[in-house]
Amino acid sequence: MNEYFLQLRNEFGKYGSWALWDEDGGIENIIKEKKFISLIKPNIILMGLNASRDLREDVDWVNFHFLKTKKKSSWRREHCRKLADVLSEPEFSDFSGSYMTDVIKTNYDSSSGKLMKAIKKDQSIIATNEELLKREMKLLSRISGSDKFIIICNGKQTFDILNQVSKHEVYKIWHYSAYQLGWEGVKEQIRQDLREIMKRLQNT
């Protein structure tokens, strides 16, 4: 693996990951494959808002993936599986292997509402995480050999923040943890959003 990939892992492996999942929702075995580097797309970023829990004690690249922590836990019930299922479909193979990260890395909370209130009270949260994102994207740029990115946000809150801090065009898809449309309804909405993004990209 090249030096920039190793730097990315050392600095951001606790926050980021890749849009590749095995049948159990993990990525560790995929990373061990010799062809792993050929599977990733560092110039496409799937951006979340923040992690619901502190990931710094976990193995690298576990964010957005399943880590069995409870006896009864199951990948089948994880919200992120909706996104994983859609990206595993041939129609959306262009997005498989994308880099995944959160725009806010310094604050952990399962409630996006609480996070947004914290940001409203303390704008330094945005400034601090903007610098982290710039560093992260600089390494991704060196890995891919390009400074052009396709950034796809999970949900409106992430989209709104990215529009403040990113010079790149930002796209949006339905958040996989939304519950209003039901499990299959959310997956279908993600499909529709990705199709719209693909159309827009074809016209640029």
C-alpha positions as CSV (number, residue, x, y, z in Angstrom):
1,M,0.0,0.0,0.0
2,N,1.3,3.4,-0.8
3,E,2.6,5.8,1.8
4,Y,-0.3,8.2,1.5
5,F,-2.8,5.4,2.1
6,L,-0.9,4.5,5.3
7,Q,-0.9,8.1,6.4
8,L,-4.6,8.3,5.8
9,R,-5.1,5.1,7.9
10,N,-2.9,6.4,10.7
11,E,-4.6,9.8,10.9
12,F,-8.2,9.0,10.0
13,G,-8.6,5.3,10.2
14,K,-10.7,5.8,13.4
15,Y,-13.1,8.1,11.5
16,G,-13.2,6.9,7.9
17,S,-13.8,3.7,6.0
18,W,-14.6,2.4,2.5
19,A,-18.0,1.5,0.9
20,L,-17.2,-2.2,0.8
21,W,-18.9,-4.7,3.0
22,D,-18.7,-8.5,3.4
23,E,-21.8,-10.6,4.1
24,D,-21.5,-9.9,7.8
25,G,-21.2,-6.1,7.3
26,G,-17.5,-6.0,8.1
27,I,-14.6,-4.8,6.0
28,E,-11.5,-6.2,7.8
29,N,-11.3,-9.3,5.6
30,I,-11.7,-7.3,2.4
31,I,-8.8,-5.0,3.4
32,K,-6.6,-8.1,3.8
33,E,-7.2,-9.0,0.1
34,K,-4.3,-8.3,-2.3
35,K,-6.7,-6.5,-4.6
36,F,-8.1,-4.2,-2.0
37,I,-6.4,-1.0,-3.3
38,S,-7.9,-1.7,-6.7
39,L,-11.4,-1.7,-5.2
40,I,-11.3,1.7,-3.6
41,K,-12.3,5.1,-5.1
42,P,-10.6,7.8,-3.0
43,N,-12.1,10.7,-5.1
44,I,-15.7,9.8,-4.2
45,I,-16.7,10.6,-0.6
46,L,-19.8,9.4,1.1
47,M,-20.1,11.9,4.0
48,G,-22.0,11.3,7.2
49,L,-22.6,13.9,10.0
50,N,-20.9,12.3,13.0
51,A,-20.3,9.0,14.7
52,S,-22.9,8.0,17.3
53,R,-20.2,6.7,19.6
54,D,-16.5,7.1,20.2
55,L,-14.7,4.9,17.7
56,R,-11.1,5.5,18.8
57,E,-10.9,2.3,20.8
58,D,-12.1,0.2,17.8
59,V,-10.1,-1.3,14.9
60,D,-9.4,1.0,11.9
61,W,-12.0,1.5,9.2
62,V,-14.9,0.3,11.3
63,N,-17.0,3.4,10.9
64,F,-20.2,2.7,8.8
65,H,-19.6,-1.0,9.2
66,F,-20.8,-3.7,11.6
67,L,-18.8,-4.5,14.7
68,K,-20.4,-7.1,16.9
69,T,-20.4,-5.7,20.4
70,K,-23.5,-7.4,21.9
71,K,-24.5,-11.0,21.9
72,K,-27.8,-10.3,20.1
73,S,-26.5,-7.6,17.7
74,S,-26.9,-8.2,14.0
75,W,-25.8,-6.7,10.8
76,R,-29.3,-7.5,9.4
77,R,-30.7,-4.8,11.7
78,E,-28.1,-2.1,11.2
79,H,-29.4,1.0,9.4
80,C,-26.2,1.4,7.4
81,R,-27.1,-2.0,5.7
82,K,-29.7,-0.1,3.6
83,L,-26.9,1.9,2.0
84,A,-24.7,-1.1,1.7
85,D,-27.4,-3.1,0.0
86,V,-28.0,-0.4,-2.6
87,L,-24.3,0.1,-3.3
88,S,-24.0,-3.6,-3.9
89,E,-26.4,-3.5,-6.8
90,P,-24.8,-3.4,-10.2
91,E,-26.5,-0.2,-11.2
92,F,-24.6,1.7,-8.5
93,S,-21.2,0.0,-8.8
94,D,-19.6,3.3,-9.6
95,F,-20.0,4.2,-6.0
96,S,-18.8,0.9,-4.5
97,G,-15.5,1.4,-2.8
98,S,-16.0,5.1,-2.2
99,Y,-14.3,6.7,0.9
100,M,-16.6,7.2,3.8
101,T,-16.2,9.7,6.6
102,D,-18.0,12.1,8.9
103,V,-17.8,15.9,8.6
104,I,-17.8,16.2,12.4
105,K,-15.1,14.0,13.9
106,T,-14.6,15.6,17.3
107,N,-18.1,15.1,18.7
108,Y,-19.9,11.8,19.3
109,D,-23.6,11.6,19.8
110,S,-26.4,9.4,18.5
111,S,-28.7,12.5,18.4
112,S,-28.1,14.7,15.5
113,G,-30.3,17.3,17.1
114,K,-28.0,17.5,20.1
115,L,-25.0,17.9,17.9
116,M,-26.5,20.7,15.9
117,K,-27.4,22.5,19.1
118,A,-23.7,22.1,20.2
119,I,-22.5,23.6,16.9
120,K,-24.9,26.5,17.2
121,K,-23.4,27.3,20.7
122,D,-19.8,26.8,19.6
123,Q,-18.9,27.6,16.0
124,S,-15.3,26.5,16.7
125,I,-16.6,22.9,16.2
126,I,-17.1,23.7,12.5
127,A,-13.7,25.4,12.2
128,T,-11.8,22.6,13.9
129,N,-13.5,19.9,11.8
130,E,-13.0,21.9,8.6
131,E,-9.3,21.7,9.1
132,L,-9.4,18.0,9.7
133,L,-11.5,17.5,6.6
134,K,-9.0,19.5,4.5
135,R,-6.2,17.3,5.7
136,E,-8.2,14.2,5.1
137,M,-9.0,15.3,1.5
138,K,-5.4,16.2,0.8
139,L,-4.4,12.7,1.6
140,L,-7.2,11.3,-0.5
141,S,-6.1,13.5,-3.4
142,R,-2.6,12.2,-3.2
143,I,-3.9,8.6,-3.2
144,S,-6.1,9.1,-6.2
145,G,-3.8,11.5,-8.0
146,S,-6.6,14.0,-8.5
147,D,-7.9,17.0,-6.7
148,K,-11.4,16.5,-8.1
149,F,-14.0,15.0,-5.7
150,I,-17.6,13.8,-5.8
151,I,-19.0,14.4,-2.4
152,I,-22.3,12.7,-1.5
153,C,-23.9,13.7,1.8
154,N,-26.1,11.4,3.9
155,G,-28.9,13.7,4.9
156,K,-29.7,17.4,4.9
157,Q,-27.7,18.4,8.0
158,T,-24.5,17.0,6.6
159,F,-25.3,18.7,3.2
160,D,-25.8,22.1,4.8
161,I,-22.5,21.9,6.7
162,L,-20.5,20.8,3.7
163,N,-21.9,23.6,1.7
164,Q,-20.3,25.9,4.2
165,V,-16.8,24.4,4.3
166,S,-16.2,22.7,0.9
167,K,-15.3,24.3,-2.3
168,H,-16.4,21.2,-4.2
169,E,-19.9,20.6,-5.5
170,V,-21.9,18.6,-2.9
171,Y,-24.7,16.2,-3.6
172,K,-27.3,14.7,-1.2
173,I,-29.0,11.4,-0.7
174,W,-31.6,10.3,1.8
175,H,-30.1,9.4,5.1
176,Y,-30.1,5.6,5.6
177,S,-31.2,5.9,9.2
178,A,-34.4,7.7,8.4
179,Y,-37.5,5.8,9.4
180,Q,-40.4,7.7,7.8
181,L,-40.4,5.6,4.6
182,G,-39.7,2.2,6.2
183,W,-36.7,0.0,5.5
184,E,-37.4,-0.7,1.8
185,G,-38.8,2.8,1.2
186,V,-35.5,4.3,2.4
187,K,-33.5,2.1,0.1
188,E,-35.7,3.1,-2.9
189,Q,-35.3,6.8,-2.0
190,I,-31.5,6.3,-1.9
191,R,-31.6,4.6,-5.3
192,Q,-33.6,7.5,-6.8
193,D,-31.2,10.1,-5.3
194,L,-28.1,8.2,-6.7
195,R,-29.8,8.0,-10.1
196,E,-30.3,11.7,-10.1
197,I,-26.6,12.3,-9.1
198,M,-25.5,10.0,-11.9
199,K,-27.5,12.0,-14.4
200,R,-26.0,15.3,-13.1
201,L,-22.5,13.9,-13.3
202,Q,-23.1,12.8,-16.9
203,N,-24.1,16.4,-17.8
204,T,-21.0,18.0,-16.2
